[in-house]
Amino acid sequence: LLEYLARNAGRVVSKTMIMEHVWEYNFDPQTNIVETRMCRLREKIDKPFPEKLIHTVRGFGYVMEREADFRHR
């Protein structure tokens, strides 16, 4: 998941894209695997540091980028 976000840094990736590329799994709207894994990843990547790198783009997905860049979207 981290590698996929890093390879797509600055681009918004949807849950469907994550499911298909990270787990090679067809998207099931009933599953919360992406949210669960994203929460765990944020605890390791974002929680210990003041600047957050992983951001939720409501209605679209997730993006990995500097907080200052995210605010200017």
PDB file of N, CA, C and O in Angstrom:
ATOM      1  N   LEU A   1       0.831  -1.189   0.000  1.00  0.00           N
ATOM      2  CA  LEU A   1       0.000   0.000   0.000  1.00  0.00           C
ATOM      3  C   LEU A   1       0.873   1.249   0.000  1.00  0.00           C
ATOM      4  O   LEU A   1       0.635   2.178  -0.772  1.00  0.00           O
ATOM      5  N   LEU A   2       1.876   1.270   0.859  1.00  0.00           N
ATOM      6  CA  LEU A   2       2.776   2.421   0.918  1.00  0.00           C
ATOM      7  C   LEU A   2       3.500   2.602  -0.417  1.00  0.00           C
ATOM      8  O   LEU A   2       3.620   3.722  -0.914  1.00  0.00           O
ATOM      9  N   GLU A   3       3.973   1.517  -0.987  1.00  0.00           N
ATOM     10  CA  GLU A   3       4.664   1.601  -2.278  1.00  0.00           C
ATOM     11  C   GLU A   3       3.732   2.151  -3.357  1.00  0.00           C
ATOM     12  O   GLU A   3       4.144   2.993  -4.156  1.00  0.00           O
ATOM     13  N   TYR A   4       2.501   1.693  -3.390  1.00  0.00           N
ATOM     14  CA  TYR A   4       1.552   2.160  -4.394  1.00  0.00           C
ATOM     15  C   TYR A   4       1.278   3.654  -4.226  1.00  0.00           C
ATOM     16  O   TYR A   4       1.237   4.390  -5.212  1.00  0.00           O
ATOM     17  N   LEU A   5       1.091   4.103  -2.992  1.00  0.00           N
ATOM     18  CA  LEU A   5       0.868   5.525  -2.747  1.00  0.00           C
ATOM     19  C   LEU A   5       2.096   6.344  -3.140  1.00  0.00           C
ATOM     20  O   LEU A   5       1.972   7.413  -3.736  1.00  0.00           O
ATOM     21  N   ALA A   6       3.278   5.838  -2.804  1.00  0.00           N
ATOM     22  CA  ALA A   6       4.514   6.553  -3.138  1.00  0.00           C
ATOM     23  C   ALA A   6       4.717   6.639  -4.651  1.00  0.00           C
ATOM     24  O   ALA A   6       5.133   7.678  -5.163  1.00  0.00           O
ATOM     25  N   ARG A   7       4.428   5.569  -5.354  1.00  0.00           N
ATOM     26  CA  ARG A   7       4.572   5.577  -6.817  1.00  0.00           C
ATOM     27  C   ARG A   7       3.575   6.535  -7.478  1.00  0.00           C
ATOM     28  O   ARG A   7       3.804   7.009  -8.591  1.00  0.00           O
ATOM     29  N   ASN A   8       2.484   6.810  -6.793  1.00  0.00           N
ATOM     30  CA  ASN A   8       1.454   7.711  -7.318  1.00  0.00           C
ATOM     31  C   ASN A   8       1.396   9.011  -6.516  1.00  0.00           C
ATOM     32  O   ASN A   8       0.351   9.659  -6.464  1.00  0.00           O
ATOM     33  N   ALA A   9       2.493   9.389  -5.903  1.00  0.00           N
ATOM     34  CA  ALA A   9       2.544  10.599  -5.070  1.00  0.00           C
ATOM     35  C   ALA A   9       2.031  11.799  -5.859  1.00  0.00           C
ATOM     36  O   ALA A   9       2.408  12.019  -7.010  1.00  0.00           O
ATOM     37  N   GLY A  10       1.162  12.568  -5.209  1.00  0.00           N
ATOM     38  CA  GLY A  10       0.594  13.745  -5.833  1.00  0.00           C
ATOM     39  C   GLY A  10      -0.646  13.484  -6.667  1.00  0.00           C
ATOM     40  O   GLY A  10      -1.305  14.422  -7.117  1.00  0.00           O
ATOM     41  N   ARG A  11      -0.966  12.212  -6.877  1.00  0.00           N
ATOM     42  CA  ARG A  11      -2.173  11.841  -7.637  1.00  0.00           C
ATOM     43  C   ARG A  11      -3.177  11.203  -6.699  1.00  0.00           C
ATOM     44  O   ARG A  11      -2.810  10.410  -5.833  1.00  0.00           O
ATOM     45  N   VAL A  12      -4.425  11.543  -6.866  1.00  0.00           N
ATOM     46  CA  VAL A  12      -5.482  10.929  -6.061  1.00  0.00           C
ATOM     47  C   VAL A  12      -5.751   9.539  -6.610  1.00  0.00           C
ATOM     48  O   VAL A  12      -5.971   9.363  -7.809  1.00  0.00           O
ATOM     49  N   VAL A  13      -5.731   8.546  -5.717  1.00  0.00           N
ATOM     50  CA  VAL A  13      -6.038   7.172  -6.117  1.00  0.00           C
ATOM     51  C   VAL A  13      -7.309   6.733  -5.397  1.00  0.00           C
ATOM     52  O   VAL A  13      -7.471   6.975  -4.201  1.00  0.00           O
ATOM     53  N   SER A  14      -8.189   6.100  -6.119  1.00  0.00           N
ATOM     54  CA  SER A  14      -9.471   5.669  -5.547  1.00  0.00           C
ATOM     55  C   SER A  14      -9.301   4.349  -4.806  1.00  0.00           C
ATOM     56  O   SER A  14      -8.291   3.661  -4.957  1.00  0.00           O
ATOM     57  N   LYS A  15     -10.302   4.011  -4.005  1.00  0.00           N
ATOM     58  CA  LYS A  15     -10.295   2.720  -3.308  1.00  0.00           C
ATOM     59  C   LYS A  15     -10.282   1.584  -4.318  1.00  0.00           C
ATOM     60  O   LYS A  15      -9.620   0.569  -4.103  1.00  0.00           O
ATOM     61  N   THR A  16     -10.995   1.747  -5.400  1.00  0.00           N
ATOM     62  CA  THR A  16     -11.016   0.719  -6.442  1.00  0.00           C
ATOM     63  C   THR A  16      -9.621   0.510  -7.013  1.00  0.00           C
ATOM     64  O   THR A  16      -9.177  -0.626  -7.174  1.00  0.00           O
ATOM     65  N   MET A  17      -8.937   1.593  -7.315  1.00  0.00           N
ATOM     66  CA  MET A  17      -7.578   1.491  -7.857  1.00  0.00           C
ATOM     67  C   MET A  17      -6.654   0.789  -6.862  1.00  0.00           C
ATOM     68  O   MET A  17      -5.850  -0.060  -7.247  1.00  0.00           O
ATOM     69  N   ILE A  18      -6.771   1.143  -5.597  1.00  0.00           N
ATOM     70  CA  ILE A  18      -5.933   0.523  -4.563  1.00  0.00           C
ATOM     71  C   ILE A  18      -6.212  -0.964  -4.483  1.00  0.00           C
ATOM     72  O   ILE A  18      -5.280  -1.768  -4.466  1.00  0.00           O
ATOM     73  N   MET A  19      -7.486  -1.345  -4.433  1.00  0.00           N
ATOM     74  CA  MET A  19      -7.844  -2.763  -4.346  1.00  0.00           C
ATOM     75  C   MET A  19      -7.291  -3.550  -5.527  1.00  0.00           C
ATOM     76  O   MET A  19      -6.755  -4.645  -5.354  1.00  0.00           O
ATOM     77  N   GLU A  20      -7.420  -2.997  -6.716  1.00  0.00           N
ATOM     78  CA  GLU A  20      -6.984  -3.702  -7.913  1.00  0.00           C
ATOM     79  C   GLU A  20      -5.467  -3.786  -8.032  1.00  0.00           C
ATOM     80  O   GLU A  20      -4.949  -4.805  -8.489  1.00  0.00           O
ATOM     81  N   HIS A  21      -4.743  -2.745  -7.634  1.00  0.00           N
ATOM     82  CA  HIS A  21      -3.298  -2.727  -7.819  1.00  0.00           C
ATOM     83  C   HIS A  21      -2.518  -3.291  -6.635  1.00  0.00           C
ATOM     84  O   HIS A  21      -1.457  -3.886  -6.820  1.00  0.00           O
ATOM     85  N   VAL A  22      -3.027  -3.110  -5.439  1.00  0.00           N
ATOM     86  CA  VAL A  22      -2.301  -3.588  -4.265  1.00  0.00           C
ATOM     87  C   VAL A  22      -2.631  -5.046  -3.962  1.00  0.00           C
ATOM     88  O   VAL A  22      -1.738  -5.846  -3.682  1.00  0.00           O
ATOM     89  N   TRP A  23      -3.908  -5.383  -4.020  1.00  0.00           N
ATOM     90  CA  TRP A  23      -4.324  -6.738  -3.661  1.00  0.00           C
ATOM     91  C   TRP A  23      -4.826  -7.546  -4.852  1.00  0.00           C
ATOM     92  O   TRP A  23      -5.235  -8.696  -4.690  1.00  0.00           O
ATOM     93  N   GLU A  24      -4.800  -6.952  -6.054  1.00  0.00           N
ATOM     94  CA  GLU A  24      -5.303  -7.632  -7.254  1.00  0.00           C
ATOM     95  C   GLU A  24      -6.684  -8.233  -6.989  1.00  0.00           C
ATOM     96  O   GLU A  24      -6.939  -9.403  -7.275  1.00  0.00           O
ATOM     97  N   TYR A  25      -7.549  -7.417  -6.446  1.00  0.00           N
ATOM     98  CA  TYR A  25      -8.853  -7.838  -5.983  1.00  0.00           C
ATOM     99  C   TYR A  25      -9.893  -6.928  -6.614  1.00  0.00           C
ATOM    100  O   TYR A  25      -9.726  -5.709  -6.628  1.00  0.00           O
ATOM    101  N   ASN A  26     -10.948  -7.501  -7.129  1.00  0.00           N
ATOM    102  CA  ASN A  26     -12.038  -6.685  -7.651  1.00  0.00           C
ATOM    103  C   ASN A  26     -12.716  -5.969  -6.491  1.00  0.00           C
ATOM    104  O   ASN A  26     -12.924  -6.556  -5.429  1.00  0.00           O
ATOM    105  N   PHE A  27     -13.052  -4.730  -6.689  1.00  0.00           N
ATOM    106  CA  PHE A  27     -13.609  -3.910  -5.618  1.00  0.00           C
ATOM    107  C   PHE A  27     -14.964  -4.408  -5.161  1.00  0.00           C
ATOM    108  O   PHE A  27     -15.867  -4.620  -5.971  1.00  0.00           O
ATOM    109  N   ASP A  28     -15.097  -4.591  -3.871  1.00  0.00           N
ATOM    110  CA  ASP A  28     -16.358  -4.954  -3.238  1.00  0.00           C
ATOM    111  C   ASP A  28     -16.771  -3.773  -2.360  1.00  0.00           C
ATOM    112  O   ASP A  28     -16.111  -3.515  -1.353  1.00  0.00           O
ATOM    113  N   PRO A  29     -17.816  -3.063  -2.696  1.00  0.00           N
ATOM    114  CA  PRO A  29     -18.191  -1.882  -1.923  1.00  0.00           C
ATOM    115  C   PRO A  29     -18.522  -2.172  -0.462  1.00  0.00           C
ATOM    116  O   PRO A  29     -18.570  -1.247   0.350  1.00  0.00           O
ATOM    117  N   GLN A  30     -18.748  -3.421  -0.116  1.00  0.00           N
ATOM    118  CA  GLN A  30     -19.079  -3.781   1.262  1.00  0.00           C
ATOM    119  C   GLN A  30     -17.836  -3.936   2.144  1.00  0.00           C
ATOM    120  O   GLN A  30     -17.954  -3.957   3.370  1.00  0.00           O
ATOM    121  N   THR A  31     -16.653  -4.045   1.543  1.00  0.00           N
ATOM    122  CA  THR A  31     -15.444  -4.271   2.326  1.00  0.00           C
ATOM    123  C   THR A  31     -14.843  -2.953   2.803  1.00  0.00           C
ATOM    124  O   THR A  31     -14.955  -1.922   2.139  1.00  0.00           O
ATOM    125  N   ASN A  32     -14.211  -3.012   3.954  1.00  0.00           N
ATOM    126  CA  ASN A  32     -13.540  -1.819   4.467  1.00  0.00           C
ATOM    127  C   ASN A  32     -12.030  -2.055   4.573  1.00  0.00           C
ATOM    128  O   ASN A  32     -11.351  -1.403   5.366  1.00  0.00           O
ATOM    129  N   ILE A  33     -11.513  -2.982   3.778  1.00  0.00           N
ATOM    130  CA  ILE A  33     -10.094  -3.320   3.847  1.00  0.00           C
ATOM    131  C   ILE A  33      -9.202  -2.119   3.567  1.00  0.00           C
ATOM    132  O   ILE A  33      -8.167  -1.961   4.214  1.00  0.00           O
ATOM    133  N   VAL A  34      -9.578  -1.275   2.622  1.00  0.00           N
ATOM    134  CA  VAL A  34      -8.751  -0.113   2.298  1.00  0.00           C
ATOM    135  C   VAL A  34      -8.702   0.837   3.494  1.00  0.00           C
ATOM    136  O   VAL A  34      -7.624   1.290   3.877  1.00  0.00           O
ATOM    137  N   GLU A  35      -9.843   1.141   4.078  1.00  0.00           N
ATOM    138  CA  GLU A  35      -9.882   2.047   5.222  1.00  0.00           C
ATOM    139  C   GLU A  35      -9.089   1.484   6.402  1.00  0.00           C
ATOM    140  O   GLU A  35      -8.363   2.219   7.072  1.00  0.00           O
ATOM    141  N   THR A  36      -9.229   0.190   6.652  1.00  0.00           N
ATOM    142  CA  THR A  36      -8.526  -0.453   7.754  1.00  0.00           C
ATOM    143  C   THR A  36      -7.022  -0.385   7.559  1.00  0.00           C
ATOM    144  O   THR A  36      -6.288  -0.015   8.476  1.00  0.00           O
ATOM    145  N   ARG A  37      -6.562  -0.738   6.371  1.00  0.00           N
ATOM    146  CA  ARG A  37      -5.116  -0.708   6.082  1.00  0.00           C
ATOM    147  C   ARG A  37      -4.587   0.719   6.061  1.00  0.00           C
ATOM    148  O   ARG A  37      -3.459   0.973   6.483  1.00  0.00           O
ATOM    149  N   MET A  38      -5.391   1.641   5.573  1.00  0.00           N
ATOM    150  CA  MET A  38      -4.965   3.043   5.532  1.00  0.00           C
ATOM    151  C   MET A  38      -4.791   3.572   6.954  1.00  0.00           C
ATOM    152  O   MET A  38      -3.842   4.304   7.233  1.00  0.00           O
ATOM    153  N   CYS A  39      -5.697   3.207   7.844  1.00  0.00           N
ATOM    154  CA  CYS A  39      -5.606   3.613   9.249  1.00  0.00           C
ATOM    155  C   CYS A  39      -4.309   3.093   9.867  1.00  0.00           C
ATOM    156  O   CYS A  39      -3.613   3.838  10.557  1.00  0.00           O
ATOM    157  N   ARG A  40      -3.984   1.844   9.631  1.00  0.00           N
ATOM    158  CA  ARG A  40      -2.743   1.261  10.163  1.00  0.00           C
ATOM    159  C   ARG A  40      -1.516   1.942   9.574  1.00  0.00           C
ATOM    160  O   ARG A  40      -0.546   2.205  10.284  1.00  0.00           O
ATOM    161  N   LEU A  41      -1.560   2.223   8.290  1.00  0.00           N
ATOM    162  CA  LEU A  41      -0.437   2.886   7.637  1.00  0.00           C
ATOM    163  C   LEU A  41      -0.250   4.299   8.183  1.00  0.00           C
ATOM    164  O   LEU A  41       0.878   4.733   8.413  1.00  0.00           O
ATOM    165  N   ARG A  42      -1.334   5.001   8.387  1.00  0.00           N
ATOM    166  CA  ARG A  42      -1.246   6.363   8.934  1.00  0.00           C
ATOM    167  C   ARG A  42      -0.650   6.360  10.342  1.00  0.00           C
ATOM    168  O   ARG A  42       0.089   7.275  10.707  1.00  0.00           O
ATOM    169  N   GLU A  43      -0.965   5.349  11.119  1.00  0.00           N
ATOM    170  CA  GLU A  43      -0.392   5.256  12.464  1.00  0.00           C
ATOM    171  C   GLU A  43       1.122   5.122  12.404  1.00  0.00           C
ATOM    172  O   GLU A  43       1.823   5.627  13.281  1.00  0.00           O
ATOM    173  N   LYS A  44       1.625   4.455  11.394  1.00  0.00           N
ATOM    174  CA  LYS A  44       3.067   4.261  11.266  1.00  0.00           C
ATOM    175  C   LYS A  44       3.748   5.422  10.555  1.00  0.00           C
ATOM    176  O   LYS A  44       4.855   5.810  10.930  1.00  0.00           O
ATOM    177  N   ILE A  45       3.109   5.976   9.542  1.00  0.00           N
ATOM    178  CA  ILE A  45       3.730   7.003   8.700  1.00  0.00           C
ATOM    179  C   ILE A  45       3.447   8.418   9.203  1.00  0.00           C
ATOM    180  O   ILE A  45       4.348   9.256   9.229  1.00  0.00           O
ATOM    181  N   ASP A  46       2.229   8.685   9.595  1.00  0.00           N
ATOM    182  CA  ASP A  46       1.829  10.049   9.933  1.00  0.00           C
ATOM    183  C   ASP A  46       1.837  10.372  11.427  1.00  0.00           C
ATOM    184  O   ASP A  46       2.259  11.458  11.824  1.00  0.00           O
ATOM    185  N   LYS A  47       1.384   9.459  12.235  1.00  0.00           N
ATOM    186  CA  LYS A  47       1.182   9.746  13.659  1.00  0.00           C
ATOM    187  C   LYS A  47       2.441  10.249  14.372  1.00  0.00           C
ATOM    188  O   LYS A  47       2.343  11.188  15.162  1.00  0.00           O
ATOM    189  N   PRO A  48       3.622   9.660  14.126  1.00  0.00           N
ATOM    190  CA  PRO A  48       4.802  10.103  14.871  1.00  0.00           C
ATOM    191  C   PRO A  48       5.356  11.469  14.443  1.00  0.00           C
ATOM    192  O   PRO A  48       6.256  11.994  15.098  1.00  0.00           O
ATOM    193  N   PHE A  49       4.837  12.046  13.364  1.00  0.00           N
ATOM    194  CA  PHE A  49       5.415  13.263  12.821  1.00  0.00           C
ATOM    195  C   PHE A  49       4.389  14.388  12.736  1.00  0.00           C
ATOM    196  O   PHE A  49       3.196  14.132  12.574  1.00  0.00           O
ATOM    197  N   PRO A  50       4.854  15.639  12.846  1.00  0.00           N
ATOM    198  CA  PRO A  50       3.904  16.757  12.789  1.00  0.00           C
ATOM    199  C   PRO A  50       3.296  16.964  11.402  1.00  0.00           C
ATOM    200  O   PRO A  50       2.130  17.347  11.297  1.00  0.00           O
ATOM    201  N   GLU A  51       4.054  16.721  10.346  1.00  0.00           N
ATOM    202  CA  GLU A  51       3.515  16.892   8.992  1.00  0.00           C
ATOM    203  C   GLU A  51       2.948  15.575   8.485  1.00  0.00           C
ATOM    204  O   GLU A  51       3.628  14.549   8.497  1.00  0.00           O
ATOM    205  N   LYS A  52       1.716  15.611   8.045  1.00  0.00           N
ATOM    206  CA  LYS A  52       1.042  14.413   7.545  1.00  0.00           C
ATOM    207  C   LYS A  52       1.281  14.273   6.042  1.00  0.00           C
ATOM    208  O   LYS A  52       1.328  15.268   5.319  1.00  0.00           O
ATOM    209  N   LEU A  53       1.430  13.034   5.580  1.00  0.00           N
ATOM    210  CA  LEU A  53       1.676  12.768   4.162  1.00  0.00           C
ATOM    211  C   LEU A  53       0.497  12.111   3.464  1.00  0.00           C
ATOM    212  O   LEU A  53       0.334  12.271   2.255  1.00  0.00           O
ATOM    213  N   ILE A  54      -0.323  11.380   4.195  1.00  0.00           N
ATOM    214  CA  ILE A  54      -1.441  10.657   3.592  1.00  0.00           C
ATOM    215  C   ILE A  54      -2.724  11.428   3.891  1.00  0.00           C
ATOM    216  O   ILE A  54      -3.050  11.697   5.047  1.00  0.00           O
ATOM    217  N   HIS A  55      -3.442  11.775   2.828  1.00  0.00           N
ATOM    218  CA  HIS A  55      -4.646  12.592   2.975  1.00  0.00           C
ATOM    219  C   HIS A  55      -5.830  11.920   2.290  1.00  0.00           C
ATOM    220  O   HIS A  55      -5.681  11.251   1.267  1.00  0.00           O
ATOM    221  N   THR A  56      -7.002  12.111   2.874  1.00  0.00           N
ATOM    222  CA  THR A  56      -8.236  11.626   2.284  1.00  0.00           C
ATOM    223  C   THR A  56      -8.826  12.735   1.429  1.00  0.00           C
ATOM    224  O   THR A  56      -8.929  13.880   1.869  1.00  0.00           O
ATOM    225  N   VAL A  57      -9.207  12.396   0.221  1.00  0.00           N
ATOM    226  CA  VAL A  57      -9.896  13.329  -0.666  1.00  0.00           C
ATOM    227  C   VAL A  57     -11.327  12.818  -0.729  1.00  0.00           C
ATOM    228  O   VAL A  57     -11.622  11.864  -1.449  1.00  0.00           O
ATOM    229  N   ARG A  58     -12.203  13.449   0.020  1.00  0.00           N
ATOM    230  CA  ARG A  58     -13.584  12.967   0.144  1.00  0.00           C
ATOM    231  C   ARG A  58     -14.250  12.767  -1.201  1.00  0.00           C
ATOM    232  O   ARG A  58     -14.214  13.631  -2.077  1.00  0.00           O
ATOM    233  N   GLY A  59     -14.860  11.600  -1.336  1.00  0.00           N
ATOM    234  CA  GLY A  59     -15.582  11.273  -2.556  1.00  0.00           C
ATOM    235  C   GLY A  59     -14.693  10.783  -3.690  1.00  0.00           C
ATOM    236  O   GLY A  59     -15.192  10.381  -4.741  1.00  0.00           O
ATOM    237  N   PHE A  60     -13.357  10.816  -3.481  1.00  0.00           N
ATOM    238  CA  PHE A  60     -12.450  10.401  -4.548  1.00  0.00           C
ATOM    239  C   PHE A  60     -11.489   9.306  -4.113  1.00  0.00           C
ATOM    240  O   PHE A  60     -11.345   8.308  -4.820  1.00  0.00           O
ATOM    241  N   GLY A  61     -10.827   9.460  -2.973  1.00  0.00           N
ATOM    242  CA  GLY A  61      -9.857   8.462  -2.540  1.00  0.00           C
ATOM    243  C   GLY A  61      -8.798   9.051  -1.636  1.00  0.00           C
ATOM    244  O   GLY A  61      -9.101   9.778  -0.690  1.00  0.00           O
ATOM    245  N   TYR A  62      -7.533   8.725  -1.942  1.00  0.00           N
ATOM    246  CA  TYR A  62      -6.423   9.124  -1.089  1.00  0.00           C
ATOM    247  C   TYR A  62      -5.301   9.680  -1.945  1.00  0.00           C
ATOM    248  O   TYR A  62      -5.182   9.372  -3.131  1.00  0.00           O
ATOM    249  N   VAL A  63      -4.474  10.518  -1.304  1.00  0.00           N
ATOM    250  CA  VAL A  63      -3.312  11.069  -1.993  1.00  0.00           C
ATOM    251  C   VAL A  63      -2.158  11.156  -0.991  1.00  0.00           C
ATOM    252  O   VAL A  63      -2.358  11.456   0.186  1.00  0.00           O
ATOM    253  N   MET A  64      -0.956  10.889  -1.483  1.00  0.00           N
ATOM    254  CA  MET A  64       0.233  11.051  -0.658  1.00  0.00           C
ATOM    255  C   MET A  64       0.984  12.263  -1.179  1.00  0.00           C
ATOM    256  O   MET A  64       1.473  12.273  -2.308  1.00  0.00           O
ATOM    257  N   GLU A  65       1.066  13.285  -0.336  1.00  0.00           N
ATOM    258  CA  GLU A  65       1.817  14.485  -0.677  1.00  0.00           C
ATOM    259  C   GLU A  65       2.011  15.324   0.572  1.00  0.00           C
ATOM    260  O   GLU A  65       1.367  15.099   1.596  1.00  0.00           O
ATOM    261  N   ARG A  66       2.901  16.287   0.474  1.00  0.00           N
ATOM    262  CA  ARG A  66       3.153  17.173   1.611  1.00  0.00           C
ATOM    263  C   ARG A  66       1.874  17.912   1.990  1.00  0.00           C
ATOM    264  O   ARG A  66       1.042  18.223   1.137  1.00  0.00           O
ATOM    265  N   GLU A  67       1.735  18.183   3.262  1.00  0.00           N
ATOM    266  CA  GLU A  67       0.529  18.842   3.757  1.00  0.00           C
ATOM    267  C   GLU A  67       0.316  20.209   3.107  1.00  0.00           C
ATOM    268  O   GLU A  67      -0.814  20.572   2.780  1.00  0.00           O
ATOM    269  N   ALA A  68       1.387  20.959   2.922  1.00  0.00           N
ATOM    270  CA  ALA A  68       1.278  22.287   2.306  1.00  0.00           C
ATOM    271  C   ALA A  68       0.734  22.184   0.882  1.00  0.00           C
ATOM    272  O   ALA A  68      -0.075  23.015   0.469  1.00  0.00           O
ATOM    273  N   ASP A  69       1.169  21.179   0.132  1.00  0.00           N
ATOM    274  CA  ASP A  69       0.674  20.985  -1.232  1.00  0.00           C
ATOM    275  C   ASP A  69      -0.788  20.560  -1.229  1.00  0.00           C
ATOM    276  O   ASP A  69      -1.565  20.967  -2.093  1.00  0.00           O
ATOM    277  N   PHE A  70      -1.154  19.742  -0.252  1.00  0.00           N
ATOM    278  CA  PHE A  70      -2.539  19.259  -0.159  1.00  0.00           C
ATOM    279  C   PHE A  70      -3.499  20.404   0.122  1.00  0.00           C
ATOM    280  O   PHE A  70      -4.607  20.434  -0.414  1.00  0.00           O
ATOM    281  N   ARG A  71      -3.087  21.334   0.948  1.00  0.00           N
ATOM    282  CA  ARG A  71      -3.956  22.468   1.296  1.00  0.00           C
ATOM    283  C   ARG A  71      -4.252  23.363   0.121  1.00  0.00           C
ATOM    284  O   ARG A  71      -5.272  24.053   0.113  1.00  0.00           O
ATOM    285  N   HIS A  72      -3.376  23.370  -0.882  1.00  0.00           N
ATOM    286  CA  HIS A  72      -3.542  24.239  -2.032  1.00  0.00           C
ATOM    287  C   HIS A  72      -4.354  23.599  -3.154  1.00  0.00           C
ATOM    288  O   HIS A  72      -4.443  24.158  -4.248  1.00  0.00           O
ATOM    289  N   ARG A  73      -4.935  22.455  -2.900  1.00  0.00           N
ATOM    290  CA  ARG A  73      -5.765  21.778  -3.921  1.00  0.00           C
ATOM    291  C   ARG A  73      -7.056  22.512  -4.090  1.00  0.00           C
ATOM    292  O   ARG A  73      -7.893  22.109  -4.898  1.00  0.00           O
TER     293      ARG A  73
END
